[in-house]
Amino acid sequence: MKVRKKIIFLCECGCGIEVKASRKIFNRFVVGHNTRGKKYKHTKEIKKKIGRANKGKKRSEQQKKDISKKVKELWQDEEYRNKMVTSSKKYWSRKRSRKRMSIATIKRFENEEEREMISNTLKKYFKENPEKILAGENNPCYGRKLSENHKMAILKGISIPCSTNKKIKLSCIMQGITEEQWDGFIGGQDYCDIWRDKEYKEDILKRDNCKCQNPECYNNSKRLTRHHINYDKKDCKPDNLITLCNGCNSRANYNRDYWESFYKNKIIEGGKRKCC
């Protein structure tokens, strides 16, 4: 009995992958490999057709994982990485491209679900990879000195006058209230007399072991401050003050109802009703 030898045809691009037969006829290339090594560019019409065909399609989780895995493998190649960085710089050098990306980004951030998804993704990423937080030496601007022209440009941007209506809207966002509930700017409130007492300040810090008391802290700020849990600057009782880093103190200005109950429970759990 004669044994038939299996004939193997390899892709002609040189990748070494076996080519499958279609209707008993072997193809010359694996799908997508026929343009490898060629300076082939799609025409505008073909690009539009591809765009229309893929519009509205959602990738499965498996497809996303496969794409992610492939991109990570490609990114290890220095030549590929340099090529991508160069093409990205060329893209951003065009005003039209920057404007298009800006409009797309604004549309994304107008959607609350999209914002929450991005926020949760970043929180998870930085919690798993704390070394990636852009603070201190990890910050790309660390140690850089700004030119006088750059400083003047920043100063000019900050000093742009803001309308009263816009200020009220920002104040409502910071306080977590509607414009109808707004009762004035909270920045103008005076602190109680004991707030400036250095010994009292040290007692609060010692009570909290000189650490930020937010367990979800991003660790992007080393400077500590005292936070008013009920947001009343005149209420400086020990059970209304908690030690936070500057980053967490800024975060507490948004979604105030949540942070107020969160830090109240933190004080009760720790039994920190009196200063040491």
N, C-alpha and C positions, 0 to 999 in steps of 0.2 A: 504494500500500500504506500503510495507516494504521499509524502507530507509536503503540503504547500508552504512555501516560505512567505512570511508576512513582509510585504514591502512597506517600508516607512519613508514617507516624504516629509522633509523638514521645511520650515518657512524660509523663503528666499531672502529675507531681510538679514539673516545671520543670527537670529536669536536662539536657534536650536530647538524650538518648540515644534512638536509633531503637528502636521496639517491633517485635518479631517477631510474625508471624502464627501462630496455632495452629488447625489445621483450617479455614483460609481466613478465620478471624475474628481481627482484631487485638485484642490485649490493651490495656487502658488504661494499665497500668504495667509497667515492667521488674520482674523478680522481686526482691522485697524493698523496692521503692520505694513500695508502697501505704500504708505507715505513716509515711512521711517527713513531718515537721512536725506530726505528731499526737501527743498525749499518750496513747499507746496502751500499756497494760501487760498482760502475759500473766497469766492467772489461775494459781493454784498448781497446778491440775490440768494445764494446758498446759505449765507449766515442768517438771513431773515427766515428762510424755510426751516432751518434747524431751530431757531428761536421760537417760531410758531409751534413747531412740533413738540417742544419741551415745555412750553408755557402751561402753567397750572399743574404740571405733574409733580407728585410728591414721592420722594425716594423712600424705600423701606429702610428699617433699622439695619438690616444686613448690608444693604447697598451703602449706607452711610459709613458703617464700620469698615467695609472693603475699601472705600475711597480714602478714608482716614488712614488706614494702614498703608496704602500705596503711597500717599503723599508723604507720610513719615519716613518711608523707605527712600523715596526720592530726595527728601530734604537732607539726608545724610551725605549725599554727594555734593562736594564743595562747588563743582562746576555748575551743577543745576541750581544750587542756591544763589550763586553770583548772578546767573542768568536771570532768575526770577526777580532779584533785587534791582537789577538794571532795568528790566522791563517795567517794574513798578514805578521807578523814578521817572521813566519816560512818560508813563501814563499820567502821573501827578503833575508833570510839567505843563500839561495842557489845561487851560482854563475851563474849557468845555467839560472835560472829564471830572475836574474837581467840583464843578457846579452840579453835575449830574449825581455824583456820589453824595454831595451835601443834601440835595433834595430827597434822595432815597433814605438817608440816615434820619432826617427830620421826620419823614413819614413813619419810619419804624418806631421812633421814640414817642410819637403821638399816640400809639397804641399801648394801653396800660398792660395788657397781657405780655406784649413783646418786651416791655421794660422790665417787668417782673421776672420774665424768663432769663433775660440777659443778666440781671442782678443776681439771681440764684446761681446761675452758671459760674459767674465770677467769684461769688462767695465760696462755692464748693471748691473751685480751682485753687484759690489762694489759701484755703484752709488745708488742702492736701499738699500744696507746694508753697510753704511760707517763705522760702528763699527767693521766690519770684516776685514778691511784693516790691514795688518800685519805691523803696524808702532808703534813706542814707546812701551808702555807696552803690546800691543797686539802681538808684535813680540815674537815668542818662544825663541829667543836668548837674549831677553832683560834682562840685569843684570847679564848675565852669564860671567864668566871669562874663557878665553881660556888657556889651558895648554901650556907649552913651546913647547912640541912636536907638538901640533896642529898649533901653530904659525909658527913653522919651516916648516911644511907641506904646509901651505898656501903660505909662502914666496918662497918655492921651486917651487910651481905651477906658481906663478906670474913671477918668474925670468927665466922661460923657454924661450930661444931665439926664436924670430919670424923671419921667412925669409922675405926678402924685398918684394917679390911678394905678400906674405900674408898681409903685412902692407899696400901695395898699394890697394889691394882688400878691406880691411877694411876701408881705407880712402875713396874709391869710394862709399862704402855703406853709410858711414856717411854723405858724401856730396850729395848723391843721383844722382850720375853721372856714366857714363860708364868708363871703363879703357882707352878708346881712348880720352875721354874728360879730363882726369886727368892732372892737371898742377902743381903738387907738394903738399906737406903736409901743411894744413892750420894751424896746431898747432904752427908752427914756426913764424907766423906773429906777429909783434910788435903792441902794443896798442898805441893809440894817447896819447899825453902828459896829456890832461885833465882827462883821465880815472882814474888816481890815486888821483885826487883832492877830498878830503872828503866832502867839501861843495857841489860840483856838484853832488856827489853820493847821498847825503841827499836830494837834490832838486828833483832828479828823483824819489826817494822813496816816498817823501811827495806828489809829483804830483799824484802818483798812490795809495795814501792812505795807503802806506806800506802793500800792499796786492798783492798776485799773480794775474795777470791780465788774466789768462787763465780760462774761465768759466767752462771748462771741467777738472779742476784740481782734482787730486786724493786725495789731502790733506795728502800726505804721507811724506811731508818735510816742516819744519817750517822755514828753512833758506832761505832768499831772496837774489837774485842776479840780475844784469842788463844784459839783453840779446840784442845783436845786431840783429836787424830785418833782415838786408840784408847780415848778416854774414861777413861783412867787419869790422875787428877790428880797423881799422884806422878811420872809420866813426863814431864819437861819438856825433853826433848832437842829440838834444833832441827827434826829431821825428823819430830817428833810434834806440832809446833805450826804452825798456819796462821792467817793473819789473816782474820777474817770480821766483817761488820757484826752488830749485835745481832739483826737479823731473821733472818739466815741461821744464826746461832749457835743461835737458838731452834728453827729448823726442823730442825737436826741432832739434836735430842733425840728425834725420831721416826724410825722406820725406820733404826735405827743401823747395821745391817750395810751398807746401801746407801751411806750417807754416809761410813762408814769407808773402804770400798774406793774411793769416788769421790775423797776428799781424799788418800788414799795415792797414787793414780795422778797426781793433780795435782802433788804434791810431786816424784814421780819424773820426770814430763814436764818440769817446770821446772828440774830439776837442783838443787833447793834442799836439799841434804843438809847444808850447813854454813852457819852464820850469817856475814854480812859482817863 
